C-alpha cells in the first residue's frame, strides 16, 4: 500500500477501535437497562458508576461497583463495568483520551511511549475472565440472557481497545472488534432499538465513511453503510434524546467537529459538557484549548 495512504488508513482504524468499542461497551448497558436485565438496585449502582466515569472519577466508580459486587456476586455486568473503569483510567493516564489523539492522525499512529501499568493490566484481564465466566454460565442456561450478552459485549470491546490502543496491536485486534459488534447486534435484537443504541452504529457509520473506498472492502460490519452524514445524524439524535448517552454523544460530536474543521461547534459542545460535568478536568482543558484556537488572545469559553 502506498505509504501516503497507509498512514491515514491506520489512523482511522485506530480511531475506530478507540471510540466505537467504548461506545459498544457503554451503549450496551443502556440497552440492557431498558428491559429485564440488571435488578433495580444493580441499575442504580451502574447509573451512579456512569456518573463517576463521566467526571473521570475512576476510584469512585470502583468503590460503587465493589459494593454492588458484594451484594450481587453473580452479576457479570458489574464486573464488566469494573473492566471499563480500569481501562479508561489507564487511557486517561496515558493521555489517550485527549482530543488531539483523535484529531491529529500522527499522534494516533505514532504514539510510541505507551507503557502499560503491569498491575492494572493484570487486574483488568483477571476481571475480564471473571466476568466472562459468569456470563457464559448464564448463557448456558438461557441463551438470550440480556445481562450475560451485555457483559460479553462490554468485555470483548474493552479487550479490543486495550490491544489496539495500549498494546498497539491494532490490526491484530480486528477479529475481536467484529465479535464485539456481533454481541451488540444480539442485544439490539432482544428488544426494539432505543435511541441510545444509535451510538454504536452512528460512530461506525461516520468512521467507516471516512475511510478510503478501497478499505471499505476489508471493513464489513452488519447494518453499517459507511455514511458520514448518517453517522452524524444518529449521534445527534442520541445527543438530543438519549436516555443514558447524550453526554457521550456530545463528546464524540465535538471530536467530529474538530476533524471536520468546525471548531466553533466543538467549542459549543464542550462548553455544555463542562457546565454539566464541572469535575471533569479533561473536558475543561480541551474547552480552553479549542477556545484559544478560535479566540487567540481573547476570552476563553467556560
C-alpha positions in Angstrom: 0.0 0.0 0.0 1.2 3.5 -0.8 2.7 4.9 2.5 0.8 8.2 1.9 -2.4 6.2 2.0 -1.4 3.7 4.6 -0.8 6.3 7.4 -4.3 7.9 7.4 -5.8 4.5 7.0 -4.1 3.2 10.1 -5.1 6.4 11.9 -8.8 5.9 11.0 -8.6 2.3 12.1 -7.1 3.2 15.5 -9.8 5.9 16.0 -12.5 3.4 15.2 -11.1 1.0 17.8 -10.9 3.6 20.5 -14.3 5.2 20.1 -16.6 2.6 18.6 -15.9 -0.1 21.2 -16.0 2.3 24.1 -19.5 3.0 22.8 -20.3 -0.6 22.3 -19.4 -1.3 25.9 -21.4 1.6 27.3 -24.4 1.8 25.0 -24.9 -1.9 25.7 -25.5 -1.1 29.3 -28.1 1.5 28.2 -29.9 -1.2 26.2 -29.9 -3.8 28.9 -31.3 -1.3 31.4 -34.4 -0.6 29.3 -35.8 -4.2 29.7 -35.4 -7.2 32.0 -31.8 -7.5 33.0 -30.0 -6.0 35.9 -32.1 -5.6 39.0 -33.3 -2.1 40.1 -30.6 -1.9 42.7 -27.9 -3.0 40.2 -29.2 -0.5 37.7 -29.0 2.3 40.3 -25.4 1.3 41.0 -24.5 1.2 37.3 -26.0 4.7 36.9 -24.0 6.0 39.8 -20.9 4.4 38.3 -21.6 6.1 35.0 -21.8 9.4 36.6 -18.4 8.9 38.2 -16.9 7.8 34.9 -18.3 11.0 33.1 -16.5 13.0 35.8 -13.4 10.8 35.4 -13.7 9.7 39.0 -12.4 6.2 38.4 -11.8 5.5 42.0 -15.3 6.5 42.9 -16.7 4.2 40.2 -14.7 1.3 41.5 -16.0 1.9 45.0 -19.6 1.8 43.9 -19.1 -1.3 41.8 -17.2 -3.1 44.5 -20.1 -2.6 46.9 -22.5 -3.8 44.3 -20.4 -6.9 43.6 -20.5 -7.9 47.2 -24.3 -7.6 47.2 -24.7 -9.5 43.9 -21.6 -11.6 43.2 -23.2 -13.4 40.2 -23.9 -10.2 38.1 -21.3 -10.2 35.3 -22.2 -6.7 34.1 -20.9 -5.2 37.4 -17.5 -6.8 36.8 -17.6 -5.7 33.1 -18.1 -2.2 34.3 -15.1 -2.5 36.6 -13.1 -3.5 33.5 -14.2 -0.3 31.8 -13.1 1.7 34.9 -9.7 0.0 34.8 -9.2 0.6 31.1 -10.3 4.2 30.9 -8.3 5.2 33.9 -5.3 3.7 32.1 -6.2 5.6 28.8 -6.5 8.8 30.8 -3.1 8.2 32.5 -1.5 7.6 29.0 -3.2 10.7 27.7 -5.1 8.8 25.0 -8.4 10.4 25.9 -7.2 13.9 24.9 -8.9 15.2 21.8 -5.8 15.7 19.8 -5.2 12.0 20.0 -8.3 11.7 17.7 -7.9 14.8 15.6 -4.1 14.5 15.0 -3.6 11.4 12.9 0.2 11.5 13.6 -0.5 11.0 17.3 -2.9 8.1 16.7 -0.3 6.3 14.6 3.0 7.2 16.3 2.1 7.2 20.0 5.3 5.2 20.9 5.7 6.0 24.6 2.7 4.0 25.8 3.9 1.9 28.7 1.1 -0.1 30.3 0.9 -0.4 34.1 1.5 -4.2 34.7 -0.6 -4.2 37.9 -3.6 -2.6 36.2 -3.1 -4.9 33.2 -3.3 -7.9 35.4 -6.4 -6.6 37.3 -8.1 -5.8 34.0 -7.6 -9.2 32.4 -8.4 -11.1 35.6 -11.7 -9.1 35.9 -12.5 -9.8 32.3 -12.0 -13.5 32.8 -14.2 -13.5 35.9 -17.0 -11.5 34.2 -16.9 -13.8 31.1 -17.1 -16.9 33.3 -20.2 -15.6 35.0 -21.8 -14.5 31.6 -21.1 -17.8 29.9 -22.6 -19.7 32.8 -25.8 -17.7 32.4 -25.9 -18.2 28.6 -25.6 -21.9 29.1 -28.9 -21.8 31.0 -30.5 -19.1 29.0 -29.0 -18.2 25.5 -30.7 -14.9 25.3 -29.9 -13.7 28.8 -29.5 -9.9 28.3 -27.2 -9.3 31.3 -24.8 -12.0 30.1 -24.9 -10.7 26.5 -24.3 -7.2 27.8 -21.3 -8.3 29.8 -19.7 -10.2 26.9 -20.2 -7.3 24.6 -18.5 -5.0 27.0 -15.5 -7.2 27.8 -14.9 -8.1 24.2 -14.9 -4.4 23.2 -12.7 -3.4 26.1 -10.1 -6.1 25.4 -10.1 -4.9 21.8 -9.4 -1.3 23.0 -6.6 -2.5 25.2 -5.0 -4.5 22.4 -5.3 -1.7 19.9 -4.5 1.4 22.0 -2.4 0.4 24.9 -0.5 -2.6 23.4 -0.7 -1.2 19.9 -1.8 -4.5 18.4 -4.2 -2.6 16.1 -4.8 -4.8 13.1 -4.5 -8.0 15.2 -7.5 -6.9 17.2 -9.9 -6.7 14.3 -11.5 -10.1 14.8 -12.3 -9.2 18.4 -13.7 -5.9 17.2 -16.1 -7.7 14.8 -17.1 -10.1 17.5 -18.0 -7.2 19.9 -20.2 -5.8 17.1 -22.0 -9.1 16.9 -22.7 -9.1 20.7 -24.1 -5.6 20.3 -26.3 -6.6 17.5 -27.7 -9.5 19.6 -28.6 -7.0 22.3 -30.4 -4.9 19.9 -32.4 -7.8 18.6 -33.7 -8.7 22.0 -35.9 -5.6 22.1 -36.9 -2.8 19.7 -34.0 -0.3 19.5 -33.8 2.6 21.9 -32.3 5.9 21.0 -29.0 5.1 22.9 -28.5 2.2 20.5 -27.7 4.5 17.7 -24.5 5.4 19.5 -22.7 2.2 18.3 -23.9 2.4 14.7 -23.7 6.1 14.3 -20.0 6.1 15.2 -19.2 3.2 13.0 -21.1 4.9 10.1 -19.0 8.0 10.4 -15.6 6.3 10.7 -16.2 3.7 8.0 -17.5 6.5 5.8 -14.2 8.4 6.4 -12.1 5.5 5.1 -10.7 5.4 1.5 -13.3 3.5 -0.6 -11.0 0.5 -1.2 -10.5 -0.1 2.6 -14.3 -0.5 3.0 -14.0 -3.8 1.1 -12.0 -5.0 4.1 -14.1 -3.5 6.9 -17.6 -5.0 6.8 -20.0 -4.5 9.7 -23.6 -5.6 9.6 -26.1 -2.7 9.4 -23.3 -0.2 8.6 -23.4 1.6 5.2 -20.4 3.8 5.7 -22.2 7.1 5.6 -20.7 10.0 7.4 -23.9 12.0 7.2 -26.0 9.2 8.6 -23.5 8.7 11.4 -23.6 12.4 12.4 -27.4 12.3 12.3 -27.6 9.2 14.5 -25.1 10.7 17.0 -27.0 13.9 17.1 -30.2 12.0 17.8 -28.5 10.4 20.8 -27.1 13.7 22.0 -30.6 15.2 21.9 -32.8 12.3 23.1 -30.5 9.6 24.5 -31.5 8.5 28.0 -28.0 7.5 29.1 -25.5 8.5 26.4 -26.5 12.0 25.5 -23.3 13.4 27.1 -21.0 10.9 25.4 -22.6 11.5 22.1 -21.8 15.2 22.6 -18.2 14.3 23.3 -18.0 12.4 20.0 -19.7 15.1 18.0 -17.1 17.6 19.4 -14.3 15.3 18.1 -16.0 15.1 14.7 -16.5 18.8 14.6 -12.8 19.3 15.1 -11.9 16.7 12.4 -14.3 18.4 10.1 -12.8 21.9 10.7 -15.8 23.3 12.7 -14.1 24.5 15.9 -17.0 26.8 16.9 -19.3 23.8 17.0 -16.8 21.8 19.1 -16.5 24.8 21.5 -20.2 24.9 22.0 -20.5 21.2 22.7 -17.5 21.2 25.1 -18.8 24.3 26.9 -22.1 22.4 27.6 -20.2 19.4 28.9 -18.0 21.5 31.1 -21.2 23.0 32.6 -22.8 19.7 33.2 -19.7 17.9 34.5 -17.6 20.5 36.2 -15.4 18.0 37.9 -14.1 16.6 34.6 -10.8 18.4 34.3 -10.1 17.0 30.8 -13.2 18.5 29.3 -12.4 21.9 30.8 -8.8 21.6 29.5 -10.0 20.7 26.0 -12.5 23.5 26.0 -9.8 26.0 26.9 -7.5 24.7 24.2 -10.3 24.9 21.5 -11.3 28.3 22.7 -7.7 29.6 22.4 -7.6 28.4 18.8 -10.8 30.2 17.9 -10.1 33.4 20.0 -6.3 33.8 20.2 -5.6 36.4 22.9 -9.3 36.7 23.7 -11.9 35.3 26.1 -12.0 31.6 26.7 -15.4 29.9 27.0 -16.3 28.4 30.3 
